[in-house]
Amino acid sequence: MSPVSPPEREIALYEALIATHPEIDQKGKSSPYTSINGNMFTILSANGVLGMRLGVADREAFMEPPARACMKRTAPS
């Protein structure tokens, strides 16, 4: 079974976001993501949710009101 790709609209928005930083390359065909030195720092899930890996201070600042939720890591099935 092949992976499910995110919705086209969210892919277009993700690609536009990544394009604002030309030094970053988008990777992944069906599950778009970015990484530096093998460390993934963004991913677009199959349902179109953007996940970002942030350091503690940046994450705390990002989570300030309005309240946002953290993406939870799930075990592969």
DSSP file (Angstrom, degrees, kcal/mol; ACC not computed):
  #  RESIDUE AA STRUCTURE BP1 BP2  ACC     N-H-->O    O-->H-N    N-H-->O    O-->H-N    TCO  KAPPA ALPHA  PHI   PSI    X-CA   Y-CA   Z-CA
    1    1 A M              0   0    0      0, 0.0     3,-0.1     0, 0.0     0, 0.0   0.000 360.0 360.0 360.0 126.8    0.0    0.0    0.0
    2    2 A S        -     0   0    0      1,-0.1     0, 0.0    28,-0.0     0, 0.0  -0.500 360.0 -93.6 -82.3 152.4    1.5    3.3   -1.0
    3    3 A P        -     0   0    0      0, 0.0     2,-0.5     0, 0.0    -1,-0.1  -0.246  38.5-114.3 -62.7 151.5    1.5    6.3    1.4
    4    4 A V        -     0   0    0     -3,-0.1    43,-0.0     1,-0.0    26,-0.0  -0.756  29.0-135.5 -88.2 129.9   -1.4    8.8    1.2
    5    5 A S        -     0   0    0     -2,-0.5    26,-0.1     1,-0.1     3,-0.1  -0.504  24.4-102.3 -81.7 153.1   -0.4   12.3    0.0
    6    6 A P        -     0   0    0      0, 0.0    41,-0.2     0, 0.0    40,-0.1  -0.227  55.5 -74.3 -64.5 164.3   -1.6   15.4    1.7
    7    7 A P     >  -     0   0    0      0, 0.0     4,-2.1     0, 0.0     3,-0.3  -0.299  43.2-117.6 -60.1 146.6   -4.4   17.4    0.1
    8    8 A E  H  > S+     0   0    0      1,-0.2     4,-2.5     2,-0.2     5,-0.2   0.858 112.3  55.9 -55.6 -40.7   -3.3   19.4   -3.0
    9    9 A R  H  > S+     0   0    0      1,-0.2     4,-2.1     2,-0.2    -1,-0.2   0.925 109.4  45.6 -60.5 -45.1   -4.2   22.8   -1.4
   10   10 A E  H  > S+     0   0    0     -3,-0.3     4,-2.6     2,-0.2    -1,-0.2   0.856 110.5  54.2 -68.7 -34.7   -2.0   22.1    1.6
   11   11 A I  H  X S+     0   0    0     -4,-2.1     4,-2.9     2,-0.2    -1,-0.2   0.935 108.7  49.3 -62.2 -44.8    0.9   20.9   -0.6
   12   12 A A  H  X S+     0   0    0     -4,-2.5     4,-2.1     1,-0.2    -2,-0.2   0.906 112.7  47.1 -61.3 -42.3    0.7   24.2   -2.5
   13   13 A L  H  X S+     0   0    0     -4,-2.1     4,-2.2     2,-0.2    -1,-0.2   0.908 112.7  49.4 -65.7 -41.6    0.8   26.2    0.7
   14   14 A Y  H  X S+     0   0    0     -4,-2.6     4,-2.7     2,-0.2     5,-0.2   0.929 111.2  49.2 -62.1 -46.7    3.7   24.1    2.1
   15   15 A E  H  X S+     0   0    0     -4,-2.9     4,-2.1     1,-0.2    -1,-0.2   0.879 110.3  51.1 -62.0 -38.3    5.6   24.6   -1.1
   16   16 A A  H  X S+     0   0    0     -4,-2.1     4,-0.6    -5,-0.2    -1,-0.2   0.898 110.8  49.1 -65.0 -40.3    5.0   28.3   -1.0
   17   17 A L  H >< S+     0   0    0     -4,-2.2     3,-1.2     1,-0.2    -2,-0.2   0.941 112.3  46.5 -63.6 -48.1    6.2   28.5    2.6
   18   18 A I  H >< S+     0   0    0     -4,-2.7     3,-2.0     1,-0.3     6,-0.3   0.856 104.0  63.8 -63.4 -35.2    9.4   26.5    1.8
   19   19 A A  H 3< S+     0   0    0     -4,-2.1    -1,-0.3     1,-0.3    -2,-0.2   0.698  87.6  70.5 -64.0 -19.0   10.0   28.7   -1.3
   20   20 A T  T << S+     0   0    0     -3,-1.2    -1,-0.3    -4,-0.6    -2,-0.2   0.616 101.2  48.4 -73.3  -9.8   10.4   31.7    1.0
   21   21 A H    X   -     0   0    0     -3,-2.0     3,-2.4    -4,-0.2    -1,-0.3  -0.772  69.6-176.7-128.3  84.9   13.7   30.1    2.2
   22   22 A P  T 3  S+     0   0    0      0, 0.0    -1,-0.1     0, 0.0    -2,-0.1   0.677  78.9  67.4 -61.3 -16.8   15.6   29.1   -1.0
   23   23 A E  T 3  S+     0   0    0      2,-0.0     2,-0.5    -4,-0.0    -4,-0.1   0.582  89.4  79.7 -77.7  -8.3   18.4   27.6    1.0
   24   24 A I  S <  S-     0   0    0     -3,-2.4     2,-0.5    -6,-0.3    -3,-0.1  -0.868  70.1-151.3-103.8 130.6   16.0   24.9    2.2
   25   25 A D        -     0   0    0     -2,-0.5    10,-0.5    10,-0.3     2,-0.3  -0.854  12.2-133.0-101.3 132.7   15.2   21.9   -0.1
   26   26 A Q  E     -A   34   0A   0     -2,-0.5     2,-0.2     8,-0.1     8,-0.2  -0.655  29.5-174.2 -79.6 139.2   11.9   20.1    0.1
   27   27 A K  E     +A   33   0A   0      6,-3.3     6,-2.2    -2,-0.3    -1,-0.0  -0.739  36.2  63.0-125.3 173.7   12.2   16.4    0.2
   28   28 A G        -     0   0    0     -2,-0.2     5,-0.1     4,-0.2    -2,-0.0   0.558  53.9-140.6  81.3 129.8    9.7   13.5    0.1
   29   29 A K  S    S+     0   0    0      2,-0.1    -1,-0.0     3,-0.1    -2,-0.0   0.928  98.1  15.8 -88.0 -53.6    7.4   12.6   -2.7
   30   30 A S  S    S+     0   0    0      1,-0.3    -2,-0.1   -25,-0.1    -1,-0.0   0.702 136.0  40.0 -95.5 -20.9    4.2   11.5   -0.9
   31   31 A S  S    S-     0   0    0    -26,-0.1    -1,-0.3     2,-0.0    -2,-0.1  -0.807  86.2-147.8-126.9  89.1    5.1   13.0    2.5
   32   32 A P        +     0   0    0      0, 0.0    12,-2.5     0, 0.0     2,-0.3  -0.269  31.0 152.7 -61.2 138.5    6.7   16.4    2.0
   33   33 A Y  E     -AB  27  43A   0     -6,-2.2    -6,-3.3    10,-0.2     2,-0.3  -0.968  33.6-136.3-155.1 168.3    9.4   17.3    4.6
   34   34 A T  E     +AB  26  42A   0      8,-1.8     7,-2.4    -2,-0.3     8,-1.2  -0.963  23.4 173.8-128.1 149.5   12.5   19.4    5.2
   35   35 A S  E     - B   0  40A   0    -10,-0.5     2,-0.4    -2,-0.3   -10,-0.3  -0.992  20.1-154.3-151.9 155.5   15.7   18.4    7.0
   36   36 A I  E >  S- B   0  39A   0      3,-1.9     3,-2.1    -2,-0.3    -2,-0.0  -1.000  85.1  -8.6-131.0 130.0   19.2   19.7    7.7
   37   37 A N  T 3  S-     0   0    0     -2,-0.4    -1,-0.1     1,-0.3     3,-0.1   0.846 131.9 -53.7  51.7  37.8   22.0   17.3    8.4
   38   38 A G  T 3  S+     0   0    0      1,-0.2     2,-0.7     0, 0.0    -1,-0.3   0.497 111.8 121.5  79.5   3.5   19.6   14.4    8.6
   39   39 A N  E <   -B   36   0A   0     -3,-2.1    -3,-1.9     2,-0.0    -1,-0.2  -0.885  57.6-140.7-105.4 110.9   17.4   16.1   11.2
   40   40 A M  E     +B   35   0A   0     -2,-0.7    -5,-0.3    -5,-0.2     3,-0.1  -0.462  26.8 169.9 -67.3 133.3   13.8   16.6   10.0
   41   41 A F  E     +     0   0A   0     -7,-2.4    12,-2.6     1,-0.3     2,-0.3   0.537  62.9  27.6-125.3 -10.8   12.4   19.9   11.0
   42   42 A T  E     +BC  34  52A   0     -8,-1.2    -8,-1.8    10,-0.2    -1,-0.3  -0.989  59.3 174.4-141.7 153.8    9.1   20.2    9.1
   43   43 A I  E     -BC  33  51A   0      8,-2.0     8,-3.2    -2,-0.3     2,-0.6  -0.979  23.7-142.4-152.3 146.0    6.6   17.6    7.8
   44   44 A L  E     - C   0  50A   0    -12,-2.5     6,-0.2    -2,-0.3    -2,-0.0  -0.951  28.8-141.1-110.7 114.4    3.3   17.8    6.1
   45   45 A S    >   -     0   0    0      4,-2.8     3,-2.2    -2,-0.6    -2,-0.0  -0.168  26.0-101.3 -73.2 167.3    1.1   15.0    7.2
   46   46 A A  T 3  S+     0   0    0      1,-0.3    -1,-0.1     2,-0.1    -2,-0.0   0.767 124.4  51.5 -59.4 -27.7   -1.3   13.0    5.1
   47   47 A N  T 3  S-     0   0    0    -41,-0.2    -1,-0.3     2,-0.1    -2,-0.1   0.330 124.6-102.1 -94.1   8.7   -4.3   15.0    6.4
   48   48 A G  S <  S+     0   0    0     -3,-2.2     2,-0.4     1,-0.3    -2,-0.1   0.608  71.9 144.6  88.3  12.7   -2.5   18.3    5.7
   49   49 A V        -     0   0    0      1,-0.0    -4,-2.8     2,-0.0     2,-0.5  -0.731  44.6-135.1 -88.0 131.3   -1.3   19.2    9.2
   50   50 A L  E     -C   44   0A   0     -2,-0.4     2,-0.4    -6,-0.2    -6,-0.2  -0.743  17.9-163.4 -87.4 126.0    2.1   21.0    9.3
   51   51 A G  E     -C   43   0A   0     -8,-3.2    -8,-2.0    -2,-0.5     2,-0.4  -0.923   5.9-171.9-108.5 135.3    4.5   19.7   11.9
   52   52 A M  E     -C   42   0A   0     -2,-0.4     2,-0.7   -10,-0.2   -10,-0.2  -0.988  18.4-141.4-127.8 136.1    7.5   21.8   13.0
   53   53 A R        +     0   0    0    -12,-2.6     2,-0.3    -2,-0.4    -2,-0.0  -0.869  32.4 174.9 -96.0 118.8   10.4   20.8   15.2
   54   54 A L        -     0   0    0     -2,-0.7    -2,-0.0     1,-0.0     2,-0.0  -0.888  32.8-107.7-123.6 152.8   11.3   23.7   17.4
   55   55 A G     >  -     0   0    0     -2,-0.3     4,-3.0     1,-0.1     5,-0.2  -0.269  45.2 -97.2 -68.3 166.7   13.8   24.2   20.2
   56   56 A V  H  > S+     0   0    0      1,-0.2     4,-2.6     2,-0.2     5,-0.2   0.921 122.6  44.7 -56.2 -51.4   12.3   24.6   23.7
   57   57 A A  H  > S+     0   0    0      1,-0.2     4,-2.1     2,-0.2    -1,-0.2   0.916 116.6  46.1 -63.2 -43.8   12.4   28.4   23.8
   58   58 A D  H  > S+     0   0    0      2,-0.2     4,-2.4     1,-0.2    -1,-0.2   0.894 112.6  50.9 -65.2 -39.4   11.0   28.8   20.3
   59   59 A R  H  X S+     0   0    0     -4,-3.0     4,-2.2     2,-0.2    -2,-0.2   0.916 110.0  49.5 -64.9 -42.9    8.3   26.2   21.1
   60   60 A E  H  < S+     0   0    0     -4,-2.6     4,-0.4    -5,-0.2    -1,-0.2   0.909 112.9  47.0 -62.9 -41.6    7.2   28.0   24.2
   61   61 A A  H >< S+     0   0    0     -4,-2.1     3,-0.9     1,-0.2    -1,-0.2   0.901 112.9  49.6 -65.8 -40.2    7.1   31.3   22.4
   62   62 A F  H 3< S+     0   0    0     -4,-2.4    -2,-0.2     1,-0.2    -1,-0.2   0.849 106.5  56.0 -66.3 -34.8    5.1   29.7   19.6
   63   63 A M  T 3< S+     0   0    0     -4,-2.2     5,-0.5    -5,-0.2    -1,-0.2   0.522  81.5 114.1 -79.8  -5.4    2.6   28.1   22.0
   64   64 A E  S <  S-     0   0    0     -3,-0.9    -3,-0.0    -4,-0.4     0, 0.0  -0.194  75.6 -26.1 -59.3 160.2    1.7   31.4   23.6
   65   65 A P  S    S+     0   0    0      0, 0.0    -1,-0.1     0, 0.0     2,-0.1  -0.169 116.3  62.5 -51.5 143.7   -1.9   32.5   23.1
   66   66 A P  S    S-     0   0    0      0, 0.0     0, 0.0     0, 0.0     0, 0.0   0.461 104.3-117.7 -70.3 144.4   -3.8   31.9   20.9
   67   67 A A        -     0   0    0     -2,-0.1     2,-0.3     1,-0.0    -3,-0.1  -0.203  35.5-172.6 -57.7 136.3   -3.4   28.3   22.1
   68   68 A R        -     0   0    0     -5,-0.5     2,-0.3    -3,-0.0    -1,-0.0  -0.868  17.2-124.6-124.7 160.7   -1.9   25.9   19.7
   69   69 A A        -     0   0    0     -2,-0.3     2,-0.3     0, 0.0     0, 0.0  -0.823  17.5-123.4-109.5 148.0   -1.5   22.1   19.9
   70   70 A C        -     0   0    0     -2,-0.3     2,-0.5   -19,-0.1   -19,-0.1  -0.649  26.5-118.0 -84.1 143.1    1.6   20.0   19.6
   71   71 A M        -     0   0    0     -2,-0.3     2,-0.4   -19,-0.2    -1,-0.0  -0.699  31.5-137.9 -78.1 128.2    1.7   17.3   17.0
   72   72 A K        -     0   0    0     -2,-0.5     2,-0.3     1,-0.0    -1,-0.0  -0.723  10.4-123.5 -93.4 137.1    2.2   14.0   18.7
   73   73 A R        -     0   0    0     -2,-0.4     2,-0.3     1,-0.0    -1,-0.0  -0.599  29.2-160.0 -75.5 134.5    4.5   11.3   17.4
   74   74 A T        -     0   0    0     -2,-0.3     3,-0.1     0, 0.0    -1,-0.0  -0.883  21.5-107.5-117.2 151.4    2.8    8.0   16.8
   75   75 A A        -     0   0    0     -2,-0.3     2,-0.0     1,-0.1     0, 0.0  -0.484  42.8-102.9 -73.2 142.6    4.4    4.6   16.5
   76   76 A P              0   0    0      0, 0.0    -1,-0.1     0, 0.0     0, 0.0  -0.344 360.0 360.0 -64.5 148.4    4.4    3.1   13.0
   77   77 A S              0   0    0     -3,-0.1    -2,-0.0    -2,-0.0     0, 0.0   0.440 360.0 360.0 -98.4 360.0    1.8    0.5   12.3
